[in-house]
Amino acid sequence: MYVSKHFSLFVSIFVVFVAASSFYDNPEQDPLHPTGDSEEDLLKKWDFEWGFSGISTFAHLKHVKCLTTPSVPFDIGIIGAPFDTAVSYRPGARFGPRAIRAASARQTAFRGFNPRRGLNPYTSPFTILDCGDIPITPFDNALALAQMTSAFSTLGARDPALSHATNAHPKLLTLGGDHSIALPALRALNKIYGSPIAVVHFDAHLDTWHPGKYPSAWESRQSDFNHGSMFWIASNEGLILNGSSAHAGLRTRLSIDGFADYDDDERQGFLRISADDIDEMGTAGIINAILERVGTTVPVYLSLDIDVLDPGLCPGTGTPEPGGWTSREVIKILRGLEPLHVVGADIVEVAPAYDGVGEQTALVAAQVGYEILTSWVGRGMKEMEAVEPEEVVIKGGVKDEL
């Protein structure tokens, strides 16, 4: 009884002591009076996002509706193209931009340093914005094509935030959407650069098919615009640099009973690298073959269909084909292609409805985006080193390094 009373007294004193000066008390961090905080103080306190917090933009980048805000310059814009009504099998890629942005949440400026390249694309002198999505109609493919062409042309023709002789226009990384979005992108780039564009195409499929290869007794000019024929259309319009383009990761079945699809493809000037070729060539051999074919000076459009990866790793896509590459192999090849003069890029055919609970397809797509941005910034930094400081025009005032 005596011990119990003394123990109770001890506990009461301890509780009072802890309540009076708790480990969790931190009075020096109590909020100041509102008038005491400068804008700089407020930014230090509250202008921060963890990977799991904040509004969903790509890599927590600043969101600007670039199409309606021409006064805000940028060097690289992430633009969503939520369009999937030109597919031949499973729809759902209209939700790709949203899924890729969500999967990029762990990419942040405070932990964005890429050790393989020795730089952080999100703290470079270049302005990278999330430009939001193009509001594309889901009801009329002809109108959708016109909307996308207009949007890409409008954004790509602007002056970049950091302008010099080799950086005359901003670059767009488009998050698809089905693969047909490459046609309006190429139409815009052809107009902006005034010449055909080389295409480096990662895909399980050729996408150079004559529209007539899709059998139908009902003729429709509009149905020619689909995610398997957009490069055929682009080639016939003179948008693609014949003889300087390449496919990588092919493993598609062909039409009817022969190799006529390959004949069409060769007339359009593509080098074909199959998925199986990686066993003999390795990633280094594939990199060298693409660089030798394309060169490092001509403008290039880099188009990556997520189905270039094996569906066992990336199931969230519309036309899956077994036997594809791993994410490590694709990323390794992309890193080796930094010398290419890439003026535009896309990541397409991510359809999250078919993805796993761990969003693995979207995660790979987000990493691909990070690698493309890193290579753009890396090449851009090299180009700036070769330019005299007085030749660099900074639009909108002094650009602070973030």
C-alpha positions in Angstrom: 0.0 0.0 0.0 2.8 2.3 0.9 4.8 1.5 -2.3 1.6 2.0 -4.4 1.0 5.5 -3.0 4.6 6.6 -3.6 4.5 5.1 -7.2 1.3 6.9 -8.0 2.8 10.2 -6.7 5.9 9.6 -8.8 3.8 9.0 -11.9 1.8 12.2 -11.3 4.9 14.3 -10.9 6.4 12.8 -14.1 3.3 13.5 -16.1 3.2 17.1 -14.9 6.9 17.5 -15.7 6.4 16.0 -19.2 3.4 18.2 -19.8 5.3 21.3 -18.7 8.3 20.6 -21.0 7.6 18.0 -23.6 10.0 16.7 -26.3 7.3 17.7 -28.7 7.2 21.3 -27.6 9.0 23.5 -30.0 8.1 27.1 -29.1 10.8 28.6 -31.4 8.8 27.2 -34.4 5.5 28.7 -33.4 4.1 30.8 -36.2 5.1 34.4 -36.3 2.4 37.1 -36.6 1.2 37.1 -40.2 2.8 40.5 -40.8 6.2 39.2 -39.7 6.7 36.8 -42.6 8.3 38.0 -45.8 7.6 36.3 -49.0 11.0 34.7 -48.8 10.1 33.3 -45.3 6.8 32.0 -46.5 8.5 30.2 -49.4 11.1 28.6 -47.1 8.3 27.4 -44.8 5.7 26.2 -47.2 7.0 26.0 -50.8 7.9 22.3 -50.6 6.2 19.1 -51.6 6.9 15.5 -50.7 6.5 12.9 -53.3 3.1 12.0 -52.0 1.8 15.6 -51.6 0.8 18.4 -53.9 -1.3 18.7 -57.0 -0.4 16.0 -59.6 2.0 17.5 -62.2 4.9 15.8 -63.9 7.7 15.6 -61.3 6.0 18.4 -59.3 6.9 20.9 -62.0 5.1 24.2 -62.2 1.8 24.0 -64.0 1.0 26.6 -66.6 -1.7 26.3 -69.2 0.8 27.2 -71.9 -1.7 27.3 -74.7 -3.5 30.1 -73.0 -0.5 31.8 -71.4 1.9 32.8 -74.2 3.5 35.3 -71.9 5.3 32.6 -69.9 8.3 31.2 -71.8 9.7 27.8 -71.4 12.5 25.6 -72.9 10.8 22.3 -72.4 7.1 21.7 -72.0 5.4 18.6 -70.8 2.0 18.5 -72.7 -0.7 15.8 -72.4 -2.6 14.5 -75.4 -5.5 12.5 -73.9 -6.7 11.0 -77.1 -7.4 7.3 -77.9 -10.2 7.1 -80.5 -7.8 5.9 -83.2 -6.9 2.6 -81.7 -7.4 -0.8 -83.3 -7.7 -2.9 -80.1 -8.0 -1.8 -76.5 -8.9 1.8 -75.7 -7.9 3.7 -72.5 -4.8 5.6 -73.4 -6.7 8.9 -72.9 -6.0 8.4 -69.2 -2.2 7.9 -69.9 -1.2 11.5 -69.2 -2.9 11.4 -65.8 -1.3 8.1 -64.9 2.2 9.1 -66.0 2.0 12.3 -64.0 0.9 10.4 -60.9 3.7 7.9 -61.4 6.3 10.7 -61.6 5.5 11.8 -58.1 8.8 10.6 -56.6 10.7 12.8 -59.1 11.4 16.0 -57.3 13.9 18.9 -57.6 15.4 18.1 -54.2 16.0 14.5 -55.3 16.3 14.7 -59.1 20.1 14.4 -59.6 20.8 11.9 -62.3 24.2 10.2 -61.4 24.7 8.6 -64.8 24.7 12.1 -66.4 25.9 14.2 -63.5 23.1 16.7 -63.6 19.6 17.4 -62.2 17.2 18.4 -65.1 14.9 20.0 -62.6 17.4 22.5 -61.3 19.1 23.3 -64.6 19.1 26.8 -66.2 16.4 25.6 -68.5 12.8 26.3 -67.8 10.7 23.1 -67.7 6.9 23.4 -67.3 4.0 21.1 -67.1 1.8 22.7 -69.8 -1.3 20.7 -68.9 -3.4 18.9 -71.5 -4.7 19.7 -75.0 -8.5 19.7 -74.8 -9.0 17.2 -77.5 -12.5 16.2 -78.6 -13.4 12.5 -78.2 -16.2 12.7 -80.8 -14.5 13.7 -84.1 -11.1 12.3 -85.1 -10.7 14.8 -88.0 -11.3 17.7 -85.6 -9.0 16.1 -83.0 -6.2 15.9 -85.5 -6.7 19.6 -86.3 -6.7 20.5 -82.6 -3.5 18.6 -81.9 -1.7 20.0 -85.0 -2.7 23.5 -84.0 -1.6 23.1 -80.4 1.8 21.6 -81.3 2.4 24.2 -83.9 1.4 27.1 -81.5 3.7 25.9 -78.7 6.6 24.8 -80.8 6.9 28.0 -82.7 7.4 30.2 -79.6 10.7 31.6 -78.5 12.3 29.5 -75.7 13.2 31.0 -72.3 16.9 30.6 -73.2 17.4 31.4 -76.8 20.5 30.9 -78.9 21.6 29.7 -82.3 21.1 26.0 -81.6 18.0 26.5 -79.3 15.7 28.5 -81.4 12.5 26.8 -80.3 11.1 25.1 -77.1 10.9 21.3 -77.1 7.7 19.4 -76.3 7.5 16.0 -74.5 4.0 14.7 -75.2 2.3 12.3 -72.9 -0.2 10.2 -74.9 -2.7 9.2 -75.7 -2.5 6.6 -78.5 0.3 6.6 -81.1 -1.7 8.5 -83.7 -0.7 11.7 -81.9 2.7 11.4 -83.7 1.2 12.6 -86.9 0.1 16.1 -85.7 3.4 16.4 -83.9 5.4 15.7 -87.1 3.2 18.1 -89.1 4.0 20.8 -86.6 7.7 20.1 -86.5 7.9 20.1 -90.3 6.3 23.5 -90.4 8.5 24.9 -87.6 11.9 23.5 -88.9 11.0 23.8 -92.5 12.3 20.3 -93.4 11.5 16.6 -93.0 12.2 15.1 -89.5 14.0 11.9 -88.8 12.0 9.5 -86.6 13.5 7.2 -83.9 10.6 4.9 -83.1 10.5 2.4 -80.2 7.6 0.0 -80.7 6.6 -3.6 -81.0 4.8 -2.6 -84.2 5.8 -1.0 -87.5 3.1 1.7 -87.6 3.9 2.3 -91.2 1.0 0.2 -92.4 -1.0 1.3 -95.5 -4.5 2.1 -94.1 -5.9 -0.4 -96.6 -4.2 -3.2 -94.6 -7.1 -2.9 -92.1 -9.8 -4.8 -94.1 -13.2 -3.1 -94.5 -15.8 -2.8 -97.3 -16.7 0.6 -96.0 -14.3 3.2 -97.3 -13.6 6.2 -95.1 -10.8 8.7 -95.5 -11.1 9.6 -91.8 -10.3 6.0 -90.8 -6.9 6.3 -92.5 -5.9 8.3 -89.4 -5.2 5.5 -86.9 -2.4 4.5 -84.5 -1.0 2.0 -87.0 -0.8 4.1 -90.1 0.2 7.6 -88.9 3.8 7.1 -90.1 2.6 6.0 -93.5 0.5 9.2 -93.8 3.5 11.3 -92.5 5.9 9.6 -95.0 3.5 10.3 -97.9 3.2 13.9 -96.8 7.0 14.3 -96.9 7.2 14.8 -93.2 9.7 12.0 -92.4 13.3 12.1 -93.5 13.5 9.0 -95.7 16.7 7.0 -95.1 17.5 8.5 -91.7 14.8 6.9 -89.5 14.8 3.8 -87.4 12.4 1.4 -85.6 13.6 -0.4 -82.4 12.1 -3.3 -80.5 9.9 -4.7 -83.3 8.2 -8.1 -82.9 4.9 -7.6 -84.7 3.0 -10.1 -86.8 2.6 -9.1 -90.5 -0.3 -8.8 -92.8 -1.7 -11.8 -94.8 0.9 -14.3 -96.1 4.1 -12.5 -96.8 6.6 -9.6 -96.3 4.7 -6.9 -98.1 4.5 -4.8 -94.9 8.3 -4.7 -94.9 8.4 -3.6 -98.5 6.1 -0.6 -97.5 8.3 0.1 -94.5 11.5 0.1 -96.6 10.0 2.5 -99.1 9.4 4.9 -96.2 13.1 4.6 -95.3 13.2 3.0 -91.9 15.9 0.8 -90.4 14.3 -2.1 -88.6 15.8 -3.4 -85.3 13.8 -6.3 -83.9 13.4 -7.1 -80.2 15.4 -10.3 -80.8 18.4 -8.3 -82.2 19.3 -7.3 -78.7 20.6 -10.8 -78.0 23.3 -10.5 -80.6 23.9 -6.8 -80.8 23.5 -5.8 -77.1 22.3 -2.4 -76.1 25.6 -0.8 -77.3 25.2 -2.3 -80.8 21.6 -1.0 -81.0 22.7 2.5 -79.9 25.5 2.5 -82.5 23.2 1.3 -85.2 20.7 4.1 -84.5 23.3 6.8 -84.3 24.9 5.6 -87.5 21.6 5.6 -89.3 20.3 8.9 -88.0 23.4 11.0 -87.3 23.6 13.8 -84.7 22.7 16.9 -86.7 19.4 16.3 -88.3 16.2 17.2 -86.4 14.8 14.0 -84.7 11.4 13.1 -83.3 11.7 10.4 -80.6 8.6 8.3 -80.3 8.3 5.7 -77.6 5.3 3.3 -77.5 5.3 1.7 -74.1 4.5 -1.7 -75.8 8.1 -1.9 -76.8 8.5 -3.3 -73.3 7.4 -6.8 -72.5 3.8 -7.0 -71.2 5.0 -9.1 -68.3 6.7 -5.9 -67.1 4.4 -3.3 -68.6 0.9 -4.8 -69.1 -0.9 -1.4 -69.2 -1.1 -0.9 -72.9 -3.6 -1.3 -75.7 -1.8 -3.8 -78.1 0.5 -5.9 -75.9 3.1 -8.2 -77.7 5.1 -10.8 -75.7 8.8 -11.0 -76.1 9.7 -7.3 -75.5 12.6 -5.5 -73.9 13.0 -4.8 -70.2 12.9 -1.4 -68.7 16.6 -1.5 -68.0 17.4 -2.2 -71.6 15.2 0.5 -73.0 16.5 3.1 -70.5 20.1 2.1 -71.3 19.5 2.6 -75.1 17.8 5.9 -74.5 20.7 7.2 -72.5 23.1 6.3 -75.3 21.0 8.3 -77.8 21.7 11.7 -76.1 23.9 12.8 -79.1 20.8 12.8 -81.3 19.4 16.2 -82.1 15.9 15.4 -80.7 13.5 18.3 -81.2 10.4 16.6 -80.0 9.3 13.4 -78.2 6.4 11.4 -77.1 5.5 8.6 -74.7 2.4 6.9 -75.9 -0.1 4.0 -75.4 0.0 3.9 -71.6 -3.5 2.6 -70.7 -3.8 2.5 -66.9 -6.9 0.4 -66.9 -4.8 -2.7 -67.8 -1.9 -1.8 -65.5 -1.1 -3.7 -62.3 -1.9 -2.4 -58.8 1.7 -1.2 -58.5 1.3 1.1 -61.6 4.4 -0.5 -63.1 3.7 0.6 -66.7 3.1 4.2 -65.7 6.3 4.1 -63.5 8.4 3.0 -66.5 6.8 5.7 -68.6 7.6 8.4 -66.0 11.2 7.1 -65.8 11.5 7.3 -69.6 10.3 10.9 -69.4 13.0 11.6 -66.8 15.7 10.1 -69.1 14.5 12.2 -72.1 14.5 15.4 -70.0 18.0 14.6 -68.7 19.4 14.0 -72.2 17.8 17.2 -73.5 19.3 19.2 -70.7 22.6 17.5 -71.0 22.9 18.2 -74.7 21.6 21.7 -74.1 24.3 22.4 -71.6 26.9 21.3 -74.1 25.5 23.6 -76.7 25.5 26.6 -74.3 29.1 26.0 -73.5 29.9 26.5 -77.2 27.9 29.7 -77.5 29.3 33.1 -76.4 27.3 34.5 -73.4 26.2 37.6 -75.3 24.6 35.4 -77.9 22.1 33.9 -75.3 18.8 35.8 -75.1 16.9 35.3 -71.9 13.2 35.9 -72.4 11.3 37.4 -69.5 14.3 38.6 -67.5 17.1 36.8 -65.7 16.6 33.1 -65.3 17.6 32.0 -61.8 18.9 28.5 -61.3 16.4 26.7 -59.1 
